[in-house]
Amino acid sequence: MHSWPLRAAMLLIGFAAVGFYLRGWDVSFPYRPSKRIVYGLVLLGSLFLMIDALRRWRIRWRYALYGVVSAGLVLTLALWVRAFYRYDVKERMEVSVQEYSNAEYPEDPANRSIHHGQYNGRALTLVKKDAFHFDFILEPQHPHIAKIVFRDVDVRLMTPSLPAWTRSDPGLRRIALTDRQWNRQQVNFGGPDSPRVEITGGDGFEVSHLFSAELAKNCLNAGLWEVLLFTKDTAAGDKALYYQNWFTFPLGHYKTLFEHNTTLPYLKNWYYLEHWFDPEGTTVPVDKIRQVTWERELPVHFGAAESVIAFGEQARKRKTTLAENIIAFGDFYDGRKVRFASFIPPGRYSVEHPWRNRYRRIRQFNKAILRKIVSPATDVPLHELEMVFHGPEREGALRLFISGVDFSTLPQLPADQYSKGMYMPMGIGVPPFFQSYEQLLANPPDKSPYMSVLLDENMGWIDHHTLAIDGPVLHRDANDPNLLHVYLLSYERHSLIAHLVVPISDISI
C-alpha cells in the first residue's frame, strides 16, 4: 500500500482546515463558520495519520481495529457527556451574565444614561413557572442596586416559530426559521407600574427612575439574549440605557420550546440555529404564502442623488458606519469602500470586524409592482410591493418583496419621523425589531401575514445579511396619503441606504 494517497489526503484536509479558520475571521461571511468544522477536519486528518502510522509500523490489523473501536467509543462518550451538560436544565437555574464597562465597550451606539455603569453587578436566576412561562430575576450583588424581576414571560413568543402555511414546504420552513432566529427581537415589559415588572430595594434610584425593563433575543446563535434597563431621558425626549447584560437562555429549554412551536425535531435543525449556515439559493415559492388578486406596474422615484438622512437609531449608529463622505444614497453603490461594525457574540458591535456589503446588486432600480393579495393569515385584503433592481449582469436581477401589509393604514409622517413608521426586519412570520410585550401577546409572530424577502430571478433566496440589508421602513407622505415612502435599512440598521417614493392611489381600485 502506497503512502502518497494518504499524505495527499492529509495535505488537502490541512489546507481546508486553514481555509475555514481564516475565513472564520472574515466577517463578511455571516457570523463566521463554526470551529466544529475546523475540529472535524483536524480529527479526520488525525485518522489518516494514524492509518499511515499503522501501515508503516506493521501493527497487526486486529489490534489496530481494537484501537479504532476503543477511540470511537471514547469519542462517542465524550460527545454524549458534552451534549448532556449543554442541554441539561432545571426548574430554577443560576445563569451567568456578562457586563461591559464603558471602557470595554466604547463602540456601543446606545443612548447611554449618565448613570450607566453605576448599577453593574447583578446575578440572573431563571425560574420555570410552567411549560412556557419563566421569571427572570436580577439579583443585586451590591446594596445600592435594586432587585428586578420580569414576571411570567411567555418565552414561546421569543423562540423561533413557524406560520402554519410554511410548514409543508421545506424551503419556506428553512427561510422562515433562519430569519426568525437571526433577526433581533427586543421586547419592552414596562416600568414599575407594569404587572410584568417587580422592583424592590436598592438606593431608591431604580425604584423611582426605571422607565422600561427589556429583554432582547439577539440576531445571533440560539440562546444569546440581553437584559436592558432604561431611565427616561427628559432632555432628549427618549429613553437612556443605564444597565445591560448578556446571557445564554438555557439551550435545553430552548430546544423544548422550539419543538413545541414548530413540531420539528431539534436534532435535525440545531446546527443552523446555533451556528449560521447560509441557505442562499433556497427556493421560496411565494405563491404558497399569498394569492395575487390584482397587480400593476408603477412609476417609482428612486432618489440616488438624495441626501442621506439619519434620525433615531441611525443617528446613534453614525459612529459604527465605517465609511467616509457618504452624502447621497447613490454613494453606497458607486464602488467606494463602505463597511459597518459587525454584531458579534455575545451581542455587541465591533469596529475591529468590519462587515462588507454587496450593494452593487441594487445600484440600478428597474421597476416596482403593486399588488393586492390574499393571505392565509387573515380575511382582510392586503398589499404587496415588489421592487426589482439590477447590478452586474452576471448576477442578474434582485427582487425585493414587501408583502402582507395594508398600506392604507400606515401612518402619515414627515421624513424626519420615518422610524415611527413600519420598521421591520426581513423574513416570514417575524416580529418587529422593537415592540412592547402587550403588542407581542396580541400579535404572535407565527400569525403574522408579513413577508419580506430578497429573491433572484429564479425565486432563490438571497442572503440579505451578506448583501447588508436588514429590512424596510414604510410610511405614507405627511401631506399626500397616496404617496408611500420606502426606505431600506443597512446591515444592523446602521444607516438608511435607499429611499423610494411609490404612488399608491391605485390601491383603492
N, C-alpha and C positions, 0 to 999 in steps of 0.2 A: 504494500500500500504506500503510495507516494504522499509525502507530507505537503507538497506545494498547494494542493486544493484547500487543505485545512488552513494553511498560513494565509492564502489569498482571502479566504472567508473571514479570518480574523482581522485582516487589514481593512477589508470593506466595512466590517462591523465597527472597527475603531474609527474610521472616517465618519460613519453615520452618527456614532455617539458624539464625536466632537462637533459635528454639524448641528445636531439637535441642541447641544449645550450652548453653542454660540448663538443659534437662532433664538434660544430662550431669552437672551438678553436684548433681542431686537423687539422692542415693544410695539412696533408697527404690526407684528403678528399678535393677534388679540390674546392678552393675558398670559402669554408665554406657555410653551408646551410643558407638560408635567415632567418632573425629574424621573418619574417612573419609567418613561421611555428610555432615558439615558441608562438608568439602573438595569433595565431589562436587556439592553444591548450589551452592557458590561457582563451580565450573567451569561448571556449567550456566547459572547467571546470567551469567557472563562471555561464554558463547557467544551468549546473547540480546543482550547489549550489543554484541558485535561485529557481529551481523547488523543491528542497528538503526543502528550507525555506518556500515556499508557502504551501507545504504539511503540514509542522509542524505548521504553523501559522493559518491553516484552512481558508485561504483567499478564497473568492468566485472565482471560475474559470473565471467568466465573467470579473471581474476586473483584474485578472491575465492576461487574454488574451489581454485586452486593454493595459496593461503594456508591454507585449511582443511585440505587434504590434507597439506601440509607440517607444520602444527601437530599433526595426528593422528599422523603418523609419529614426530615428536619425542616426543610423549607416550607412544606405544607403546614406543619405545626406552627411555625413562626408566623405565617400569614394568617392562620386562624386566630392565634393569640392577639395579633395586631388588630384584626377586624373586631374581635370581641371587645377590646378596650376602646376602640374607636367609636363603636356604636352602642356601648353599654350605657344605660341611662337609669335614673332613679326618680322617684316621685318628687324628691327635694334634692336639688343639686347646687353645689357651690361652683359657679362658673368664673373662670379667671378673666380679668379685664385688662386692657391696655389703655393707658392715658398718656397723652403727649403734652409736654410743656410748650410754651411759646418758642423757646429756643430749638426744641426738637422738631417742630412743625412750622417753619416760617412760611411755607407756601400756602398755608390754609387760607382759602378765599372767603371764609365765613365772615359775617359781620360780628366781630368779637366784642363782647361787653368789656368795660373797664374792670369788671370783676372776674374776667377769665383767668383761670389759674389759681384763684383764691379758695376754690372749693373742690380741689382734687384730693383723692384719697378715699375711694369707696370700694366695697366688695359687692358682688352681684349674686343673689340667690334666686334660683328659678324653682317655682313650686307648681307642680301639675295639679290642677283643681279637678279636671275631668278629662275626657278623651281629647278635647280640643282647646280648653281654656287654661291659661297659665297666669300666675302672678310673677312679675319681675320686681324684685326687692333690692333697692340700692341701699346697702348698709354703710353708715358712716364709720370711718376709721379715725376721725378726729372730733372733738366735742362741738366745734362750731358748725359742723356740717349736719344737715337735716337727713332724716330717713325718708326716702321717697319710694312709693310703691305704685306700679302700674297694675291695676286690678282687673282680673278676669278678661285677659286679652285672648280673643279668638284667633289663634295662631294659624288656623287653616287659611285665613284671608291674606296672610303674608308668606304663604308657601305655594309653590307652583301648582296650578290647577289647569284644567282643560275645558274649554267650551264643548258642549255635547256634540256640536256639529263638526268638530275637528277630529273626533276620536276614531272614525272609521277610515281615515286616510293617513298613512304613515308619514307623508311629507308634511301635512298640516300639523300633525301631532308634534313632530320634531321641531318645527319652526315655532309653534306656539309655546312649547316648553323652553326652548332656547331663549326666546326673548322674555318670557316670564321670569326666568331665573336671572338673566344677565341684564336686567334693567333695574334701576333704583326704585325703591318704594319707601317713601318717608311718610309716616303717619303721626298726626298731631292728636294727642289724647287730652289736651286742655291743661288748665292750671288747677289750683287748689279747690276751685268750685266744681270741678268735674267729678262725677261719681267714679270715674276710672282712675283718678289720681289721688293718692293719700300722702300728705306731707306732715311730718312731725319733728320736733326737736330742733337742734342747732342754735345758732345765734339770733334767729329771727329773720335774717335777710331773705332766706329762701321761702319761708312761710309767707312773707309779705310781698316778695317780688318775683316769684316764679310765675312766668307768663304762659309757657307751654312746655310740657314734657313730651318728648317724641321718641319713637323707635324707627329705625331705618333698616331695611333689608338692602344690603349693598349689591351693586351690579357686578358681583364677583362670584367666587366659588360659593357653593351651597353652604349656608350656615353663617356666613360673615355678616354680622349685624352691628348696629351702633345704638347707643343711648345719647340723646342730645337734650340739654336743658337750656331754656331761653328766658331772658328777662325782657321787659318792654323798653325799647329804645325810643323814648319820647322825642328826642331831638331829631332823629331820622324818620320818625313815624313808622317804625318797623320793630322787629324783634332782634335781640342781640344774644349771641351764644356765650354762655358763661361756663358750661361744663359739657364734656364729651368723652365717651369711652367706646372702645371697640371690644367685641367679644364674639365667640362662636356659639351660636344656638346649637345645642347638642344634636349631633347627626342621627342618633338613634331616634329621637323624637321627630326630627325632620323626615327620616325615612318612613315612619308610620304615617305622618300627615300626608306626605307625597302619595303614598299608596292609597290612602283614603280619598284624596282629592281627584286622583287620575284613574284609579282602578288598574294601574300599571305596576308591574313588579319593579321595585327599586333596583334589583340586581342587574336588570337589562338597561337601565338608564343612568346609573350612578355616575359613570365616567364623565359624561358631558355636562352633568350638573355640578360636580365637584371640580372639574377641570375643563377649561374651554376646549372644545373640539369643533372646528369650523364646519358647519353643514352647507357651505356655499354651493349653489347649483341644485339643491334640493327643489324638486318641482312643487310649486304652490298652486293648486287648482282653485283659483279664487271663485269660480262658479259654484263650488261647494259651500262657500261662505255666504254668498248673496246671489240674488237673481236680479238682472237688469231689466227694468220696465221701460226705460226711456234714456236716450243719450244724445248729446250734441257737442260738437267741437266748438270751442270758444276762443275768441281773441284774448290774449293774456299779456299784461305788461310785465316784463322781466327786467328789473332795474339794475343792470350790471354797473351802470355809471352812478348809481345812487349811493350816497354816503352811508357807511355802516353806522347803525345806532346801537346803543348799549344802555340798558336800564336793568335794575334789579339784579338778578343772578349774574347776568353778563357783565354788568358794571363791576361787580366784585371780582369777577374772574379775568379781568384785563391782565392781571399780573401772571396768570397761568396760561395766557395765549402767547406763545413763543414765536412772534413774528414782528417785523418792523414795517412801518409805512403802509399798513393796510388802511386805506382811506375809503375806497369804494368796494361794493360787493364783488365786482369783477376782479379785484386784486387777488382774491382767493384762487382764481382759476388761470392766472396768466403765467404760471410756472415758477413763481417765486417760492422761496422756502417758507412754508407755514407749518409750524409744529404746535402741539399742545402738551401741557403737563399730563402725564399718564396717571390714571387712577389705579393704584396697586394695593395689594393686601397689606394690612387688614382692611383698608378703606380710606386711603389718603392720597393726595396728589403729590407727584414727584416731578420736579423740573429736570432732574437728572436722567429721566427716562422719557425723552420726547416722543410723542405719538405722531406718526405720519398721517397722510391722507391720500385719497385718490380723487380729489375734486376735479381733475381733468375730465372725469366722466360726466360732469354736469355743466361743463363750460358753455355749451350751446343749448339753449332752450328750443324745443321743436314745436310742441303743441300741448293743449290741455283739452280734456274731455270731461264734461259734466254729465253725471248720470243720476237717475232716480233708481233706487234699489229697494228690494225687499229682503230683510234679514231674518233668519230663523230665530233670532233673539227676541223679536218684538213684532207686533202687528202694525206699528207706526211706520209709515213710509219714511225712508231716509235718503241721504245723498252720498255721492261718491265723486271724488275728483281724481282723475289720473293725469299726471304731468309727465311728458316724455322729453328726455334730454339726450344729447349726443356728445360724445367725446372723441377720442381717437377712433378711426374707422375700424381698426382691428377688434375693438372692444364692443362695438355695436351700441344699440340703444339701451337706455336705462329708463325704466318705468316706475314712477313713484305713485303708489295708490294711497289715498286717504279716504277711508270708507266707513260707513255706519254712523254718520253724523247728520243731524238735522241742522243744516246751515242757517235756516231761518231763525233758530233760537240762539245763535251765537251772539255774544254781547257786542254792542257798538262802542268802539273805543278809539281814542286818538293813538297815534303811533307810539308815543312815549309811555303808554299803558298796555303795550302788547302782551306783557306777561300775565295780565289778568284775563286774557282770552283762553281758548282751549290750548292747553300746554301739555303735550302728551309725548310719550315715547313711541318708538317703533314696536310693532308686534301685533299679535292676535289675542284678544281677550286679556289685555294688560290694563292695570290701573294707572292713574296719573302719577307723575313723579312725586307730587306732594298732595296730600288731602287729609281731612280730619277723619277720626275713627268713625264718627257718625256717618260721614259720606261713604266710607268703605263698607260699613254694615248695610247701608241702603243700596249700594251698587257693587255687589261682588264681582270681581274681575271676570269670572267664568260665565257670567250672564251678560256681559257687555257685547254689543254688536260692533264695537270699534275694531278697525283693522288698519294698519299702516305698514306697508312692506315695499321694499325695493326689489324689482324683478328685472331679468334680462329679456331679450326678445323671445326666448323660448319658455317663459314663465318660470325660470330658475331663480331661486333666492339669491340675492346679492347681499353679502355681509356688510351691513351698514356700519358696524364697528370699524372695520378696516377702511371703508370709504370715509369714515369720520363724520357720520350724520347720526344724531341721537333721536330726532323726531321733529314733528311740525308744531307750529303755533298758528292758530287761526282766530280771527275776529272780523267782524264787519266794520266798514268805514264809519267813523264818528258822524259824518254828515250825510252819507248815502248808504242806506241799508242794503242796496243792491250791488255793492262792491265788497268782495271778500278779499281780505289780506292774508296771505300765506307766507310765513317765514320758515326757514329751515334752521334747526339748531345744530351746531357743530358737535363733534365728539365731546361728551361730558358737559354739553351745554356751555362751553367756554365762550362761545360767540354766536351771533347770528351770521349765517353765511349766504343767505339769499332772501330776497323779498319779491313776491309776485302778487299782482293785483288781478283778480278774476271777476268779471261781471256775472252776477248770478240771478239777474232778473228772471231768467227762464225757469227757475225752479218753481215758480207759481203756476206754470202751464199744466 
